[in-house]
């Protein structure tokens, strides 16, 4: 089976490529930056260079392929890059669909996000939906993913099968450029965090997500959505897991979430000046207080999806960051 992975050097993307190669797929990795090709240099794959905003580069990559795994996207939990995020996440996804149709691709598996799913009140279980709208979610990232998901589902037809996956908060090894969550683990292990926030989120291992995406390609039903979620973990418990695995004391001082939310914009300015990734923006603080009770029962039943223990994931994540020199235990 011949496939293309957009966003192949991202966290989910590079793990997906590894697993596709292991499963004997013929893989084209569609990437923007040739320097990041080093992440996948040890695998027998073809590199295609381009940008989802450039439809001609997509046509060149998709030609002759059976499946496209569309993962390329911009994640930003702050307030910057709104136009760029829209251009990549929404307009780029439109280009991907058009290129798939023009190149006679048989199946498109789009990696959306649980953030695209309309929120529910605390205590309710969140399951799959086909009711997507940028007006039903909060934050630029969520709005762009909701709009892109809605558009892609509306392109269903006889010429192209479409399956949507919705990962929750992704964590795990092979994260070459740390996400906000990855940076939180790094800073905690390096004794750079003095306090924690009340709240938490549903976190899932990147390797389980990659397995779920392949399951969607092989077993998913045309026009269906699948939540690839894991387990809810509070920020406090996450930091205590890091303490348990590294011996580095977790912070004991709790910051009120209302205070962190109110001052989140100052945090963004501070980290921007330092050219560092902000950990707790206003949107991030808002998110860890929302309902993240996502059900993965549909993916378990139809795709054979399953998740590993979150403590094993955190251990493997820490080991990876130690290997990469980002965590330096004394």
N, C-alpha and C positions, 0 to 999 in steps of 0.2 A: 504494500500500500504506500503510495507516494503522498507526502503531506508537507505543508508549510506551517511554520510557527512564527507568527509575528510577535515582536517583543521577546525574542528568544534568549536574550541575555538578562532579562529581568529575573526576579527571584523565582516566581512560579515558572516562567518561561524556560530557564536553563535546567531546572529540575525536570520539567516535562520533556525537554529534548533528550535528556539522559535516559528517561524511562521509555521513550519512543524507540530509541536506538536499541535498547535492551529487548524490546518487543519486535524487532526486525522491521520497523518502518523505514522507508527511505525518506530522510528528513532534509528539508531546506530550512535554514535558519534565516529569517528576514530581520535584519538589524540595521540601525542607523550608523553606529559608531564602530569602525573597524578595530579600534583599540580593544573593545569589549569582546571581540571574537576570541581573544585568548582564554576567556572563560570556558570555551567549548572546543579548544584546539585539539584535545585528545580524542575527539569523537569523529567517526567517519560520517560527516555530514557536508552538505553544500551550503555555502554562505551566499546570501543575496543581500545586497546593500540598497537601502532606500528609506522612504519615509511614508507613513500611511497618509500623509497629506498630499503625496505625489502619486496619483493613480497610475501613471505609466510605470513607475517602479513596482507597483503591486502587480500589474499585468505581467510584467517580465518574470516576477517570482512565482505567480500562481499558474502560469501556463504549464499544462501537462500534469497537474496535481489532482488527486482525488479528494483530499480533505484539507481544509484550512482551519488551523487553530488560531483564533484571533485573540491575542493577549496584550498587544501593544496598547499602552495607555499611560496617562500622566496622573499620578497620585499626589495630592497636595492637601494636607489637613489645615493649611493656613489660608490666608486671604490673597496670596499673590498668584500670578499666572492664570487669572481667570480666562482670558481670551485664548491663551495657549492651550489650556485644559479643554476648552470647548472645541478648538480646532482639531486637537488630537483625538479626544474621546468621542466626539459626536461626528464631526465632518470626516475624520479618519475612518470611522466605522462605516459611514455611508460609502466611502470609496472602496472599502474592503468588500462590501456586499456587491457593488457594481462590478468590481474586478472579478469576483467569484462567478458571477453570471456570465460575463464576457468570456471567461476562460473555461466555462463549462465544468466548474468544480462541483462535485456531487454533494458534499456535506460541509457545512460551516458550523464549527463549535466555538461559540463566543463566550469568553470569560467575562461576565459582568461582575457584580458584587452584591452582597447582602444589603449594602447601602442604597441600592436602587429600589429595594422593596419598601413599600409604605410602612411606616412605623405603627406599632400597636402599643396599647397601654400595658403597664407593668403587670406581669402575671399571665398574660395571654401568650399562647404558643404561636410563633410566626412560621407559616408554611408558604409553599410556592404560590405565586399569583401570576396573572397575565395583565394585571392592571397597573401599568407603569406610567408615571407622569412626573415631570420635574417639579410640578406644583404640590406633590404629595410627600416630598422629602426635603431635608434641610442640608445646606452646605453645597458649595460649587461642585465638588467631586461627586456627591450623591446625585445631584441634579443632572450632571452630564452623563453619568452611567444610566440613570433612569431614562433619559431621552434617547440615548443610543440603543438601549435594550428595547424600548418601544418601537423604534424605527426598524430594527433588525427583525423583530417578530412580525412586523407588518409586511415584510418582504417574502414571506412564505409563499411557495408556489411549486409547481411540478418540476421546475428546473433546478431547484436548490433546496436541499434539506437543511434545517436550522435547529440546533440545540443550544440552550443557554445554561450556563453554570453560574452559581452564585457563591463564591467562597466567603467565609467570614474573615476574622482577623488572622492573617497568615503569619506563621512563625516557623522557624526551622533553619537547618544548615544550608550551605551553598548560597548565602546572602552576601554577595560581594560588595554591594553598596548598602549599608544598613538602613532599614526603614526606621520610622519613628519608634516602633516597638523594639526593633533590634537594637537601636541606639539606647533605649531605656535599659535593656539588659546589660549592654556594655558599660554604661555609666554606673549602674548599680554595682556591678562586679568590680569596677575600677574605683569605687568609693567616691563617686562624684555627685551622688544624690543624698540630700540630707533630710528629705521628707517624702511622704507619699500622699496620694489623693484617694479619697473614698470613691468607690466605683469599680467597674471592671468591664469585661467584654467577653464575647465568645471567640476563643482562639482555636486555630486548627493547624496541624502540621502541613507544611508545604508539600511533603512527599505524598501525604494522603490526598491532598487537593489534586496533584498531578495524576495520581491513580484514578481519581474521580473523573477528571477531564477525559482521560483515555476511555474510561468506562462509558462516558456520555457519547463518545465517538463510535464506540463499538456496540453499545446496547441501548443508548438513549432513543426515545421516540421523537419523531419529527414534530417540531413545534412545541416541545415541552421544555420546562425549566426545572433545574435541580439545585437545591441548596446543598453546598458542601461545607457543612459546619462542623465544629468540634465540641468543646466544652467551655462553659463559663468559668473564668478565673478572675478573681478580684485583683486589683493592682497590688494590694497588700500581700495577698497570697503569692502572687508572681514574684515579688521581691523576696519573700521568705523562701521560696523554692531556690532562688539564686543563692541565698545565704546557706541553705542546706547543702547545695552542691559545690560551693566555692569556699565556704568558711568566712566569707565577708559579711559582716553584720548588716542586716537590712535596716533602713531608717525606721525609727519609732515615732517620729513626729508627723502628725497628720495635718494637712492643710485643708481647710473647709473648701468644698467644691465651688460654692458661690463666690468665694474670694478669688480662686484660681480662674474662674470663668470671667469675672469682672476685669481681671488684670491680664487676660490672655493676650490682648493686642500688644501690651508692653513687652511680653515675652517674645512675641514674634519680631518686634523691632530690635530687641536686645540680641537675639540669635542671628538676625540678618546682618547686624553690624559686625558680629564676630564670625560671620560666614559659616555658621553651624546650623544643624537641623534642630528646630524647636521641638521639644518633647510634649509640652502641654499648651497648645493653642486653645483659643476659645472653643473652636469646633471639636477638638480632641476631648476637652473637658466635658462638653455637652454630650459627646458620643458615649463616654464611659458611664454616663448616668441614664442612658436609654435602655429600653428593653432589648436584650440580645438573645432571647430565648428561642433560637432558631432550631427547627426540626430538620433532621437529615433522614427521616424515615423513608421518604420517597426515593432518595438516592440509594439507600441501603437495599430497598426492595427491588428496584428496577436496574440498578447499576452494579450491585454487589459492593457498594461503598462501605468502608469501615475506617475507624480512626484509632490511633494508638494512644497510650496514656500520655497526658500532657506533660508529666514530669520527665518522661523519656525524651520528649521533644525539647524541653528546656535544657536538659543535659546535653543533647546532641548539638543544640544551638550554641551553648557555652563552649563546648569542645571545638566547634568550628571557629568561633571568634578567637579562641586561644591560638589555634593553628594559624589563623590569619594575622595574628599579632595585634588584634584590636582589644583583647582582654589580656592584661598582664598581672597575673597573680603573684604576690610576694610571699 
